[in-house]
């Protein structure tokens, strides 16, 4: 599924919009998912990955 992170499994969650008059309407919270090419076992793989996982991957040592 395109709206789900393939690394951590983060997906769409549901909640409410709350207006100034405190009236509630349904909404969904979508993760910030991007297409990213990542080297995995010596092969380039295209993943749907959230920005949280991108930041974590940038911190890990490459070697």
Secondary structure by P-SEA (a helix, b strand, c coil): cccccccccccbbbbbbcccccbbbbbbbbcbbbbbbbbcccbbbbbbccaaaaaaaaacccc
